[in-house]
């Protein structure tokens, strides 16, 4: 039993998890932008909240970066995909686009839901599935 405990502790401390969640929330935007833009970064969780009519663009001041052991996958293409789908009238959905970069396999997905391009929530998840040792 003690051996299983040691193995569990070893695996816990030697397992590196590369996972990032990025949430972009747009609410009640006006024809020229948003009044309030709030950006937060908390470890591997990032959020951009834009609300109410105003003149500010709903853009990152500090774009979240995803860093893996051998590669740094891009994620903004997933946000753009969701925005394009909303513009086409597909107001909710999800899309997965896994990529392999330098032997790292990244599971990348995006989910979105809204009523129009100025009222939508987009969630991007990027997780390292496998990487060479």
C-alpha positions as CSV (number, residue, x, y, z in Angstrom):
1,X,0.0,0.0,0.0
2,X,2.8,2.4,0.9
3,X,4.4,1.6,-2.5
4,X,1.2,2.7,-4.3
5,X,1.2,5.9,-2.3
6,X,4.8,6.7,-3.3
7,X,4.0,5.9,-7.0
8,X,0.9,8.2,-6.8
9,X,2.9,11.0,-5.3
10,X,5.7,10.6,-7.9
11,X,3.2,10.7,-10.8
12,X,1.5,13.7,-9.3
13,X,4.6,15.8,-9.0
14,X,6.2,14.6,-12.3
15,X,3.1,15.1,-14.4
16,X,3.3,18.5,-16.2
17,X,-0.1,19.6,-17.5
18,X,-0.1,22.1,-20.3
19,X,-3.7,23.3,-20.6
20,X,-5.1,26.8,-21.2
21,X,-8.6,28.2,-21.3
22,X,-9.3,31.5,-23.0
23,X,-12.8,33.1,-22.7
24,X,-13.9,36.1,-24.7
25,X,-17.2,37.6,-23.7
26,X,-19.0,40.4,-25.6
27,X,-22.2,41.9,-24.3
28,X,-24.3,44.7,-25.6
29,X,-21.7,46.2,-27.9
30,X,-22.5,49.3,-29.9
31,X,-21.8,50.1,-33.6
32,X,-18.5,51.7,-32.7
33,X,-17.3,49.3,-30.0
34,X,-17.5,48.8,-26.3
35,X,-17.5,51.1,-23.3
36,X,-15.8,48.6,-20.9
37,X,-13.0,46.2,-21.8
38,X,-11.6,44.1,-18.9
39,X,-8.7,41.7,-19.4
40,X,-7.6,39.1,-16.8
41,X,-4.8,36.6,-16.7
42,X,-4.7,34.0,-13.9
43,X,-2.2,31.3,-14.6
44,X,-3.5,29.3,-17.5
45,X,-6.9,31.0,-17.5
46,X,-7.4,34.1,-19.5
47,X,-10.5,36.3,-20.0
48,X,-11.5,39.3,-22.1
49,X,-14.9,40.9,-21.2
50,X,-16.3,43.6,-23.4
51,X,-19.6,45.3,-22.6
52,X,-21.9,48.2,-23.3
53,X,-21.8,50.6,-26.2
54,X,-18.7,52.7,-26.5
55,X,-15.6,53.4,-28.6
56,X,-13.1,50.8,-27.4
57,X,-12.2,47.7,-29.5
58,X,-12.7,44.3,-27.9
59,X,-9.0,43.4,-28.1
60,X,-6.3,41.9,-25.9
61,X,-3.7,44.3,-24.5
62,X,-1.6,41.3,-23.6
63,X,-2.4,38.3,-25.9
64,X,-2.3,35.0,-24.0
65,X,0.6,32.8,-25.0
66,X,0.6,29.1,-24.7
67,X,4.0,27.5,-24.1
68,X,4.6,23.8,-24.2
69,X,7.8,21.7,-23.8
70,X,8.7,21.8,-27.5
71,X,6.2,24.1,-29.2
72,X,4.0,27.1,-28.7
73,X,0.6,26.6,-30.4
74,X,-1.5,29.4,-31.8
75,X,-5.1,29.8,-30.7
76,X,-6.4,33.0,-32.3
77,X,-7.4,31.2,-35.4
78,X,-10.0,29.4,-33.3
79,X,-11.4,32.7,-32.0
80,X,-11.6,33.9,-35.6
81,X,-13.3,30.7,-36.7
82,X,-16.0,31.3,-34.1
83,X,-16.4,34.9,-35.0
84,X,-16.8,34.0,-38.7
85,X,-19.4,31.4,-37.8
86,X,-21.4,33.9,-35.8
87,X,-21.2,36.4,-38.7
88,X,-22.6,33.6,-41.0
89,X,-25.6,33.1,-38.7
90,X,-24.3,30.0,-36.9
91,X,-24.9,31.5,-33.4
92,X,-23.7,28.5,-31.4
93,X,-21.4,25.6,-32.0
94,X,-18.1,24.0,-31.4
95,X,-15.1,23.1,-33.5
96,X,-12.0,21.0,-32.9
97,X,-8.7,21.4,-34.7
98,X,-5.9,19.3,-33.3
99,X,-2.3,20.1,-34.4
100,X,1.1,18.5,-34.1
101,X,4.1,20.8,-33.6
102,X,7.6,19.5,-33.1
103,X,6.2,16.2,-31.9
104,X,3.8,17.8,-29.4
105,X,0.1,16.9,-30.1
106,X,-2.2,19.7,-29.0
107,X,-6.0,19.3,-28.6
108,X,-7.4,22.7,-29.6
109,X,-11.2,23.4,-29.5
110,X,-13.5,26.4,-29.5
111,X,-17.1,26.7,-28.3
112,X,-19.3,29.7,-29.0
113,X,-22.8,30.9,-28.2
114,X,-24.5,34.2,-28.8
115,X,-27.2,36.3,-30.6
116,X,-24.9,38.4,-32.8
117,X,-21.3,39.4,-33.2
118,X,-21.6,42.0,-30.3
119,X,-23.3,39.6,-28.0
120,X,-21.3,36.3,-27.9
121,X,-19.2,34.2,-25.6
122,X,-16.3,32.3,-27.1
123,X,-14.3,29.8,-25.2
124,X,-11.0,28.4,-26.5
125,X,-9.4,25.3,-24.9
126,X,-5.9,24.2,-25.7
127,X,-4.4,21.1,-24.1
128,X,-1.2,19.2,-24.7
129,X,-2.1,15.6,-25.2
130,X,1.3,14.0,-25.8
131,X,4.9,15.1,-26.2
132,X,8.2,13.3,-26.7
133,X,10.4,12.9,-23.6
